Amino acid sequence: MNLPDLTDATLVLLGHGSTLNGDSDAPTYQHTEELRRRGIFGQVLESFWKQEPSFCAVLRGALGKRVFCVPLFISGGYFTEQVIPRELGLCEKGAVVQAPMMRELGGRQVYYCGPVGTHDSMTRVLVSRARKTTEKYPFPRAPRPAETTLFIAGHGTGNSENSRKAIEHQVELIRQQGVYADVQASFMEEEPKIGECYARAQTRNIVMVPFFIADGLHSFEDIPVMLGEPEAVVQKRFKEGQPTWRNPTEKNGKLVWYTPSIGNEPLVADVILERVAEAIGTLG
């Protein structure tokens, strides 16, 4: 990845945020701090949909002659193609924006980049998350990838097929590497469901990676229950601040490692830079 001198530019990270989940903004702040530390940009800002600083106000504080806005979202769709561009002032209400795009605003060039989750280099993030988790909990030994089925877990919804496409694309990219015995997609609300992983895996070892930016109710409680942990046990552990899934757990004759969500994986910072490089290469 070759980036030009960007010390006169501002990078804006766009996160979802939440008024209910205090951990929702953590990955955005983590990557903001990391990219500030690297000193590539003259300024790095964070903004959110559900909390302050908001999308609609963030550009007022951007000082750079060029501003690169990167959504920390898993998939393209309504939020990344309509809501965020509208809130940034890049389009009229109802207009659909395909990233990357650039618009002159207030004498500055504002580049709108694609979401991190749909970039091909997210495969490194997913594989790294799986590897680090099994290495951290190697009981009785760290499973060899060739003896392991890797599942990428997503929410899934009948309202939009984009989140499913993003996961299935990553599954295919990782499968092509030929490292794992098998790589499959699993979903909370669509087929194939997360709980079906035991029947679908042909290996004894399973690694389940939730393809979410931030940990929250889905990753801490819902998915462990779908994997077979009693709901009362999961809720008790969560309230006590304990891990809601213990690695590895044996269920249905399988050993299951369950990883944190991928959003705080350090390699995501590099994916953000890939999106910036893509916008520059495409738009100049």
C-alpha positions in Angstrom: 0.0 0.0 0.0 1.5 3.3 -1.1 0.1 6.5 0.4 1.1 10.0 -0.7 1.9 12.7 1.9 -1.3 13.1 3.9 -0.1 15.4 6.6 -2.4 18.1 5.3 -5.4 15.7 5.3 -8.0 14.7 7.9 -9.2 11.2 8.5 -12.7 10.7 9.9 -13.7 7.3 11.3 -17.5 6.7 11.2 -18.8 4.3 13.8 -22.3 3.3 14.7 -22.1 4.0 18.5 -24.9 3.3 21.0 -26.6 4.9 23.9 -27.1 1.5 25.5 -23.9 -0.5 24.9 -20.9 1.3 26.5 -18.5 -1.0 24.5 -20.0 -0.1 21.1 -17.7 2.9 20.5 -14.5 1.2 21.7 -13.2 -0.1 18.3 -13.7 3.4 16.8 -11.7 5.1 19.5 -9.0 2.4 19.4 -8.4 2.8 15.7 -8.5 6.6 16.0 -5.8 6.5 18.6 -3.7 4.1 16.6 -3.9 6.1 13.4 -3.1 9.3 15.3 0.0 7.6 16.8 1.2 6.6 13.3 1.2 10.3 12.3 0.1 9.7 8.7 -2.6 12.3 8.8 -2.6 15.8 10.1 -5.8 15.1 12.0 -7.8 12.0 12.9 -11.4 12.4 14.1 -14.1 10.0 15.2 -17.9 10.4 14.8 -21.0 8.3 15.4 -24.6 7.7 14.4 -26.0 7.1 17.9 -23.8 9.3 20.0 -21.6 12.4 20.0 -19.6 13.6 18.1 -22.2 13.1 15.4 -21.8 12.5 11.7 -23.6 15.7 10.8 -21.2 17.9 12.9 -17.9 16.2 12.4 -16.8 18.0 9.2 -17.0 21.3 11.0 -13.9 20.3 13.0 -12.0 18.9 10.1 -9.0 21.1 9.3 -7.4 19.3 6.4 -7.6 20.4 2.8 -8.6 16.8 2.0 -10.9 14.8 4.3 -11.2 11.0 4.1 -14.3 9.5 5.7 -14.2 5.8 6.4 -17.2 3.9 7.7 -16.4 1.3 10.4 -19.3 -0.9 9.2 -19.4 -4.5 8.2 -21.4 -4.2 5.0 -22.7 -1.8 2.4 -26.4 -0.9 2.3 -28.8 1.7 3.6 -26.5 3.2 6.3 -23.3 3.4 4.2 -25.0 4.3 0.9 -27.7 6.8 2.2 -27.7 7.7 5.9 -24.0 8.5 6.3 -23.5 10.4 3.1 -26.7 12.4 3.8 -25.5 13.3 7.3 -22.1 14.4 6.1 -23.8 16.7 3.5 -22.5 14.7 0.5 -26.0 14.0 -1.0 -29.6 14.9 -0.8 -32.1 12.8 1.2 -33.0 9.6 -0.6 -29.9 9.7 -2.9 -27.8 6.6 -3.1 -24.0 7.0 -3.0 -21.6 4.4 -4.2 -18.2 4.7 -2.6 -15.6 5.8 -3.3 -16.8 9.3 -4.2 -15.5 12.8 -3.7 -17.2 16.1 -3.4 -16.0 19.7 -2.9 -17.4 21.1 0.4 -16.4 24.4 1.8 -13.3 24.6 -0.2 -12.2 21.1 0.8 -12.1 17.8 -1.0 -14.2 15.3 1.0 -13.6 11.7 0.0 -16.2 9.1 1.1 -14.7 5.6 1.3 -16.2 2.2 1.3 -16.9 0.3 4.6 -14.1 -1.6 6.1 -16.0 -4.9 6.3 -16.4 -5.3 2.5 -12.7 -4.9 1.7 -10.8 -8.1 0.7 -8.1 -7.5 3.3 -10.6 -8.2 6.0 -9.6 -11.8 5.5 -6.4 -11.1 7.3 -8.4 -9.7 10.2 -10.7 -12.8 10.4 -7.9 -15.3 10.2 -5.8 -13.4 12.7 -8.7 -13.3 15.2 -9.2 -17.0 14.9 -5.5 -17.8 15.2 -4.9 -15.6 18.2 -7.9 -17.1 20.1 -6.8 -20.7 19.6 -3.2 -19.8 20.6 -4.4 -18.0 23.7 -6.5 -21.1 24.8 -4.5 -24.1 23.5 -6.2 -26.7 25.6 -5.6 -29.6 25.2 -3.4 -28.1 22.4 -3.9 -25.4 19.8 -5.9 -27.0 17.0 -4.3 -27.3 13.6 -6.2 -25.2 11.0 -6.2 -28.3 8.7 -8.2 -30.1 11.4 -10.5 -27.2 12.0 -13.8 -25.8 10.5 -13.9 -22.0 10.6 -17.3 -20.4 10.9 -17.8 -16.7 10.2 -20.9 -15.6 12.1 -23.2 -12.7 11.2 -26.5 -11.3 12.0 -28.4 -11.9 8.7 -31.7 -10.3 8.0 -34.5 -10.6 5.5 -34.4 -6.8 5.0 -31.0 -6.6 3.4 -28.9 -9.2 1.7 -25.7 -7.0 1.9 -24.6 -8.3 5.3 -24.9 -11.9 4.1 -23.0 -11.1 0.9 -20.1 -9.5 2.9 -19.8 -12.7 5.0 -20.1 -15.1 2.2 -17.4 -13.2 0.2 -15.0 -13.4 3.1 -15.8 -17.1 3.5 -14.9 -17.7 -0.1 -11.7 -15.7 0.1 -10.5 -17.7 3.2 -11.6 -21.0 1.7 -9.4 -20.3 -1.4 -6.4 -20.1 0.9 -6.7 -23.8 1.6 -5.6 -23.4 5.2 -8.6 -24.6 7.1 -10.3 -27.9 6.6 -13.5 -26.0 5.8 -14.8 -22.4 6.0 -18.5 -21.7 6.3 -21.0 -18.9 7.0 -23.5 -18.9 9.9 -26.2 -16.5 10.8 -28.4 -15.5 13.7 -31.5 -14.9 11.7 -31.0 -16.7 8.4 -30.1 -20.1 7.2 -27.7 -21.7 7.9 -28.2 -20.9 11.6 -25.3 -20.7 14.1 -26.6 -23.6 16.1 -26.3 -25.9 13.1 -22.5 -25.7 13.1 -22.2 -29.0 15.0 -24.0 -30.9 12.4 -22.3 -29.1 9.5 -18.7 -29.3 10.7 -16.9 -32.5 9.5 -14.0 -31.8 12.0 -13.9 -32.1 15.7 -12.5 -28.6 16.1 -14.7 -25.5 15.4 -13.7 -21.9 15.6 -16.6 -19.4 15.5 -15.7 -15.8 14.6 -18.5 -13.1 15.0 -18.3 -10.7 12.1 -19.3 -7.6 14.0 -17.5 -4.4 14.6 -18.2 -4.2 18.3 -19.0 -6.7 21.0 -22.5 -6.4 22.5 -25.6 -8.3 23.3 -25.3 -10.4 20.1 -21.7 -11.5 20.7 -21.8 -11.7 24.5 -25.1 -13.4 25.1 -27.1 -14.3 22.0 -24.5 -16.4 20.1 -23.2 -18.3 23.1 -26.9 -19.3 23.8 -27.3 -20.3 20.1 -24.1 -22.4 20.5 -25.8 -24.3 23.3 -24.9 -22.6 26.6 -27.8 -22.3 29.0 -29.3 -18.8 28.9 -29.3 -18.5 32.7 -25.6 -19.4 32.8 -24.7 -16.9 30.1 -26.6 -14.1 31.8 -25.1 -14.9 35.2 -21.5 -14.9 33.8 -22.2 -11.6 31.9 -23.6 -9.9 35.1 -20.5 -11.1 37.0 -18.1 -9.8 34.3 -17.0 -13.2 33.3 -16.5 -14.6 29.8 -19.8 -15.9 28.6 -18.1 -18.6 26.6 -15.1 -20.6 27.9 -12.5 -21.6 25.3 -12.6 -24.3 24.3 -16.0 -25.8 25.3 -16.9 -29.3 24.3 -20.4 -29.7 23.0 -22.0 -32.4 20.8 -18.6 -34.1 20.4 -16.9 -31.0 19.1 -14.4 -28.6 20.7 -15.5 -25.0 20.1 -13.4 -21.9 20.3 -15.4 -18.7 20.2 -13.6 -15.4 19.5 -14.4 -11.8 20.3 -15.9 -9.7 17.5 -13.4 -8.6 14.9 -13.7 -4.8 15.3 -10.9 -4.3 17.8 -8.5 -6.5 16.0 -5.4 -4.2 15.4 -5.2 -5.1 11.7 -8.4 -3.2 11.1 -6.3 0.0 11.2 -4.5 -1.3 8.1 -7.9 -2.0 6.4 -8.9 1.6 7.0 -5.7 2.8 5.3 -6.5 0.4 2.4 -9.8 2.2 1.9 -8.1 5.6 1.9 -5.5 4.3 -0.7 -8.4 2.9 -2.8 -10.2 6.3 -2.8 -7.0 8.1 -3.8 -6.1 5.6 -6.5 -9.7 5.7 -7.9 -10.4 9.4 -7.6 -7.0 11.0 -7.6 
